Amino acid sequence: MGNITKSARLEMLFFKTYFKQYLLILITPVIFAVFNKSLLTGVNFTMCITAIMSNMTFDFTEKSNLSKLYGLIPVKRKHIVLGKYLFVMILGLITFIITFILSSITLYFLNVNIDSTEISFSLFGLIAFVFFTAIQIPLLYKYGATKARLVMNIPFIGIVGIVGLLKLIDSIKVQNILNNYALFIVSMIILLTLILECFSMYLSVKIYKIKEL
Amino acid sequence: MNDLLEVEGLTKQFDDFLLNNLSFTLPKGFIMGFIGPNGSGKTTTIKLILNMLNRTSGKIKVLGLDNVDNEVLVKENIGGVFDSNYLLDNWTLIDVEIALGMLYKNWDKNKYMSMLNKFKLYPKKQVKELSKGMQMKLMLACAFSHDTKLLILDEPTSGLDPIARDELLDILSEYISDGERSVFFSTHITQDLYKIADYITYINNGKLIYTGTKDDFINNYRIVKGDIKTLTQEQIDHIIGLRRYSSGYEGLIEKGHLRLFKNELCENVVLDDILVFQSREVCNG
């Protein structure tokens, strides 16, 4: 675990380059809350942008020729990969908590009530973040950031699509379904996301272990 | 264990290049110059030592340990200096300390700071603000701060001015002075090796041409000069590389074949002569 944590901390130091942009992204849900009077759009939008940003480290690792650094440091390749996942997960979680709190405070001052469906769908933003990054990371390890540029936009396409879809759905019907099968649905989503995440990790480790730097 | 680096039968097959059956050893306390023309396989060999590439066959041992099976332990003891820096441009030298300090068990922060001081590197500067020579010193400071036993340098002097190159050579000589450390120094600027290299490993087109002491390497060759019209077929057969002029020729030969060139002018060689003539085919001279 020690080496995975070290590797995740190294990713954080890489991510420092984007920290100012990241802080700006963190306040976007407030703008969405003011204009949209909704928790859902802002939180999901932020999660989507953060999913894209979290993988920017691939981009500048390639551009800054950091493969030599990875070649020198005394950390196993497996731990480098798992550190990347740990970093992405921590970043996603922190982003979700901050944006959720900021949006909720904004909506409170605007006297907008937040219903339970909206909270559920906001949680879905976190799951979608994990889902999309789990698809992205092995592809980025396999093809690199330059070749797989389109891959970095998967979260944007995916989350925008899902949010659009949710807007079309009759919220009362969804509320009923959620009330009747809430535990089952939530359990299944979490289980499937976890399976996907584990498979993604396994695949990335396998790819990166034999990758020539 | 006397050899810090052992390479045995190292082979790496690419689609368009073969590093073929490379074997050499670098004893403790010495500097080995790893030379060869561009594209001869020097960087490939270094990447194989660092396990950045997967070898096709062969063995690499650092401090007696297999570099793949004991990767972490091996890399704790290897420092690297490359032709371009391997750190993030936006990092300050303090960020570099934080990043590398958490990765190496033997990292010594005080040593790092004293190395920065010695090399006149300001800790709050960003990596991108450093000149090429300063970036090289930073990489050396990083390598020395985790007590490396083997320092690997890949074309470190390319792009450096003569003063920075000379400084580097002094630093390397000091580094091995305790007899416990070694330097593996890849370069095609052979003048650098005169001052400091004890051993030479020379590769060309992926094949090992020579490995051994620098003095033996240089002593093994001679340049012969003469009239082109007097050149016999037997002499041509023993010339390694030939340069023809309108008035005569220059050729690289092995010292053992000097008897065939009794009437020609004979000169000692410098490392560059060996590299240049080895790459010239006799028939095209």
Interface residues (C-beta under 8 A of the other chain):
Chain A: N3 K6 R9 L10 L13 F14 K16 T17 F60 S64 N65 L66 S67 K68 L69 Y70 G71 L72 I73 P74 V75 K76 I210 E212 L213
Chain B: K47 L50 N51 M52 L53 N54 E71 V72 L73 V74 K75 E76 I78 G79 G80 F82 S84 Y86 L87 L88 D89 N90 W91 D95 I98 A99 L100 M102 L103 Y104 K105
